[in-house]
Amino acid sequence: MLDFAEKAVKQAVDSGVEYADVRAEQIYSTTIRLTNDRFEQVVSGIDQGLGVRVLYGGAWGFGSTTSLEAKEIKKTVENALKAARAASKAVKEKAAVQKIKPVKDSIKVKATKPVARIGIDKKLKLLLHLSGVARKYSPKVIGANVGYNDSDGEKAIVTSDETRILAHSSRVFALINAVAKEGEKITSCIERVGRIGGFELFDRVNADQVFELAAKRAVGLLKAKPAPSGRFTVVVDPKLAGVFAHEAVGHGCEADGVISGESILEGKLMKRVGSDIVSILDDSTVQEGWGTEKYDDEGVPTQRRPLIEKGVLKGYIHNKESAAKLGMEPNGGARAQNFSHRPIVRMSNTQIANGTYSFDEILEGIRHGVYLKGSRGGEVDPAKGTFQFNAEEVYLIKNGELTTPLLDVSLSGMTLETLHNINAVGKDLEWAEGGCGKGGQTVPVGTGSPHMRITNALVGGRA
């Protein structure tokens, strides 16, 4: 892969570009979708190709190909250059990249059971078993929608500033959405497992227990009652709090959005944006983190990026271009879905840092509140600083105790107001694996947080 990438970069440099980077990949992957005992999708194969990005006349051009033949690589470089030249005639603000110290490295993820060596029959058998575990939990479980993805392969990153990286990666991920029904009421809950590494994931994690938990939670929700609406003191579990950190704060800290005026955090560096007990960071170096990479897709070493420290906005997530535009240093925030997409500013593992409270201490003193667990997704507008997230499980809090389960509850509000209203942060940090979509691309990300308590939060329910 390095040879292909190096040849493409040389062709681009010989054509007079200001900057070029190339990613060449060869990735084995499997995708399986299962509904109860019926396989909806079984796809396994190898994806390979090369993506070329060039900067010419202050404008970007990008091209990709699934062929690694010399003539196709040459044509791809030419196409990227043509696009950049055409754009340079119309661009009003010239782009530039911040130079970094060249990197030369070769890295490999440890996988004691490489997924490429595990037969498809074994994977199908495992998923059928896990689906059965969930469905057998109770007669009320009427469905188990199971998804599985794995990948294993190499990526070469070569840039015109002499960075040369060959990276091997391996990931395994499985998810279940368990559906329960009683009378006319239907509920569902999602659980997932994922690790950087190989099929040994299922030796390290009790997947039976995880998949059964989804069924147990879905059945439990059948007893839930309609939720009240209004402003309450709420306690948010690590899953939902991690989603808040990623969606409401992390996207607002992506420097491309800041530059384009699409972030409520524009112009707020070194200013207070939240409670002094709140610290949020994006960290690509978390051991076994779902969004962990040693280098980003521009070949920049990744790092721990403090975003908010004790309530003060301390930094943004950068690629080479945004760093140059804001006069800052690149910090490893350029990511692409694969070789056929250009790198853009993205998060990796975003978390709310541990505080000092136990869960019982967070509940203490709440006479009438709401406890929200898990996430069913939602909406966020980084430019306006608004959000709405839907919780999976919700419980009424009375006199510091969890009581009645509630159904169909959302948490909404203004990001900065909510950050100021956090008055307790737990010490029980948990991580979850997921995917983040932006610019038509999806990349793996981790979200993490301890429990936290928010005062005067807007909670909505429907009868």
N, C-alpha and C positions, 0 to 999 in steps of 0.2 A: 504494500500500500504506500509506503514512503516513496518508492521510486516513481510511482504514478503522480503523486502529489508534487514531488520535487520538479519533475519535468513540466508540469503545468505552471508552477510558479515561475520557472525560468522563462517559459514562453511569454508569460505576462510581463515580466521585468524587461525582457528584450523588446517588448512592444512599447516601452516608455511609460508604463503606469507609475503612479506615485506610491502605490501600495497594493499588495495582493496577498490573499490568503486562500488556501485550498484545503479541503477535507475530503479524503478518500476513505471509503468504508466498505467493509464486507461483514455483514451481520446475519447470523443464523437466528431465526425466530419461529415461535409457535404461538398461535392464537386459537383458543377453544372457547366456544359458548355453548352452554348446556341449560336446557329448561327441563327440570325433573329428569326423566330418562331419555330425553330427546336431544341429540346433538344438533344445534342450529348452525354451528360453524366449526370447522376444523381446518386450519391452514398452517402449513409448515413449509419453510423454504429458506433460501438465502437471498438477501437484498444486497446489491453492491452498486457502487457508483462513485461519482466525484462531483463536488461542488466548487465553483471558482467565483471568488468575489474580487473585484478590482476597483481601485479609486483612480479616476482620471479627470483632470480639470476640475477637481473639487466635487465630483459626482460619482455615485456608485453604479456599478453594473454587476449583474450576477447571472451565472449560467450553471446548469447541471446536466449530467448524462449518466445513464445506467450502463454505458459501455466503457471499458477501460482500454480499448484499442487506441493506438497513438493518433490516428486520424480523427477519431471522435473527441479525444481530449483536446486536440488542436482546435477543432471547430468550436468546442465549448468555450475555450479561452477567447477565441475571436468574437463569439457572440456576446460574452460578458463585456469585452472591450467596446464593441459597437454600441451596446446599451449605455455604457458610461459616457462615451463620446457624445451620443445624442442627448443625454440628460445634461451634460455639462454646458450645452448651449442655452438651456432654459433655466438652470438652477440659479437662484438669487443669492443664496447663502452657501458658500463653499464649505464642504466637509473636509475634515482633517482627522488624523489619528495621532494619539499620544504614543510616542515611542516607548518601548520597554527593553529591558535587558534580555537578549536572546536566550532561549531555553532549548536544551537538547536532553531528551529523556525518553525512557522506555518503561512503561508500567504495565502491570498485569494484576487483575483481580483474582484472588484465590477462590477456587471452586473445586471442592473435593469430588463432587458429582456433576461434571459439566453437562448442561442441559442438552447439548448436541449429541451426547452419547446415551441419553435416556430415550428408549423407544417410545413412539407415539402411543402404543398400546398401554404402556405403563401409566402414561399421563391420563389417558381416557379412563382407565380403571380407577385411578385415584379420585378423579372428579366425580365419577358415578358413585363411589363410596361416600364422598363428602356430601354430595347431594342427598343421599339416602339417610345419612346421619341427621341432617336437618329435618327432613320430612318425617322421619320416624319419631321425632321428639313428641309430637302430639297430633291427634287426628285433625286438629284445627289448622295445622300447617298445610296449606293447599298448593304451595308452590315454592320452588327453590331455583332461582336464576343464578347460575354459576358462570363466572368468567375466569379465564386463565391466560396469562401471557408470560413468555420467557424470551430472552435474547442472549446471544453470546457471539462476540466477534471483535474485530479490530477496527480502529479508526486512526488514520494518520492526519496530523495537522502540520502544515508547512506554511510559513509566511515569508514575505520578501525581506523582513528584518531578521532573517536567519534563525528563526525558531523551527525546531524539528522535533516532533513528539509522535511516538507510536504508543497508543493506549489500547489495552485489551479490557473489555467490560463484560459483565455477566449479571443478569437480573432475573428474578422469578417473582411472580405476583399472582395471587388468587383472591377472588372476591365472591361473596354470596349475598344475594338479596332475598331474604326469607319472607314469604307472604302468608299471613294467617287470616282466617275468616270465621266469624261467628254471627249467624243471622245475616243482617245486611251490612254489618261492619267489617271492613277489610283494613288490615294494618300491614306494615312491612318494616324491616330493619336490615341494615347492611353491616357486615363485618368483613375485614380483609386481612391478609397476611402478605408480606413482601420483604425481600432482602436482596442486597447486592451480594451475589455469589451464585451457587448452583442449586441443584435439586436437593442438596442437603438441608435446605430450608425446612423440609417436612420431617427431618430428623430432629431439628432444633426447636420447632414450634409444634404444639399440639393442635393441629388443624381441626381434628374432630371436635375438640372443645370450643374452638373459635366458631366453627360453623353451627354447632348446636346452640351457642350463645345467641346467634342471630335469630334462630327460631324461638328460643326462650323469650327474648325481648319482644319479638313480634306478637307472640301469644299474650304476653303480659299487657301489651298496649290495648288488647281487646277490652280490658276493664277500664280504660281511660275515659274520663268525662270531658265535656266541652270546657275550654279554658276561658278564664276571664280576660278582659282587655283593659289596658290602662298602664299607669306607671307604677312600677314595683321595684323593690330591691331584688336583684336576681343573682343567682350563683350559676356560673357557666363552667361546664366540665372541660377537661383538657382538649377534647376533640373540637368542640365548637369554638373555644377560645383560640385554638391554633388556626382555625379557619378565619376568625376575625383578624388575627395578626397578619395572615397571608393576604387576605382580600382587601381589608379596609386600610391596613397600614403598609404592607409590603409593596402592593402595586403603586401606592402613592409615593414610595421611595425609589421607584425605578426611574433613573435619570432621564431617559428619553421622554417619558411623560412629563417630568418636571420642565424640561427644555421647551416642550411644545405647549406648555400652559395647561396641561391636563391633570394637574395634581394640586390638591388642597395644601400640600406641603411645600409648594414653591415659595422661595424667599424666606423660609423659616429655619434655616440652619442656625444652630446654636441658640434657638429660642425655645421656650417652654411650650410643649404641645400636649402635656398630659400630667397625671399625678406623679409625684416624685418616687412612688414605689413601683413604677412601671419601666421596665427595660425590655426592648425588643431588638432582635438581631437576626441577620440572615447569615448562615454559616455553612459554607460548602465543604468544610473539613470535618463535620460531625462523623464519628466512627460509625460505619455501616448506615449512614443516613441515606434516605431514598433519593435525595437530590445531590448527594456527594460526588464530586469530581476533583481530581488533583489539579486539572487545568481546564479553563473554559474553551469555547470553540474558536477563540482567537489566539490560543496558546498562552494565555496569561495565567500565571499561578493563582489559584483561588485562595480565599481567606475567610476569616471570621469578620463580618461586616457589622459593626454596631450601627443601628438605625436610630433608636431612641435609648438614651441612658438616663435613668432616674428622671424621666419626664421631659428631657431636653433632646431635640432632634440633633443627632450627631453626624449623619451621613446619608448618602444615596448609594444605590447599586449602579455600577458603571460598566460600560464597554470602552473600547479605545476612543471611539468618536465622542461620546458624551463627556469623557474625562478631558479630552482636548478642548471641547467647547466651554467647559466650566472651569478650566485651569486646574484640574485635579488629577489624581493618579488612577489608572485603571485598577479595578479590584476583582477581576475574574467573574464579571457578571454577564458575559456574552454567551448565549446558548442557542442551539438550533435543534429542531426535532430530528433531523438527519441531513445527509449530504445534499438533498434536494431543496433545502431551505437555507436562507441566509441567517447568520447569527444576529440575534437581537437581545436587548437587555432583559434578563429574566432573574427571578429568585431561584434559590436552591432549597435550603432547609431553613424555614422561617419560624422563629419561636419567641414566646414571651418567657423571659428568664424567671427562674425560681424565686419565690419570695420566702417568707418566714412562717406562714400560717399553716396549721393542720386543717384538714377538711372540716372537722368538728368546730374548730375555732372560727372558720369562715361562716358556718351556719349559725353560730351563737348570736343571740340578740336579734335575729330576724323574726319578728312577730308574725308577719304576713308577707310572704315573698314567693318566688318561683325559682325552681332549679331546672336548668336546661341542659340536656345531654345530646351529643351527636349532632350531625348536620345533614339536612336534605338539600343543601344548596341554597341559593339565594341570589341577590343582586347587590352590586356595589357600583358607585360612581366616584372614582378617585378625584375627579375635577370638582364636583360639588361637595365631596366629603360625606356622602350619605350611604347607608347600607341597610339591607334587610336579609336576615338569615332565618331559615326554617329549621327548627330543632326536631330530632327524631323522638326523643323521650323527654317528658316534662313532668315534674312533680310539684305540688303545692308545698310550700314551707310554712309550718305553723309552730311558733315558739321554738325555733331552732331545730325542728324535726321534719323529715320528709314524710308527707302524708299522701294525699290523693293523686293518682296518676292523671295527667291531662293530655289532651290530644290536639293536634294541629295548631301549634304555637310558633309564632315568629318573634324574633328580636330585631328591632329596627332603631335607627337613630342617626345622629351626626357623629362622625368619627372622632373629631377633636373633643366634643362634649363628653363622649363616652370614655375617652382616655383620661379625662380629668375626673370622671365619676368612679373610677376604679379605686376602691378603698381597702382591698385586701387581696393579696396574691399568695397562693399556696406554695408548698415546697414539694409537690408531687408531679413533677414534669413527666409527661408522656408524649410519645411521638406517634404519628399516623402517616401512612403512605398514600400518595395521591398523584394526580396529574393536573397541570395548570395549562389552560389555553390562553393564547395571546397571538395576535397577528396571523391567525390561521395555523398555528403550530401548537403542539402539545408536548410538554416535557415532564419527566418525573420530578416531583417535589416532595419534601417532607414538611409537615406542620407539627409544631409542638407547643405545649403550654402546661402549666399546672392549673388547678382550679382558680377562679378569681371571682370576686364579688363586685357588682356594679350597682350603684344607687341610682334611683330615679330613672330607670330604664323603661323604654316603651315596649310593652309586650302586647301582642295581638293574638286573639284566638277566634275561632268561628264555631258556631253552634252546629 
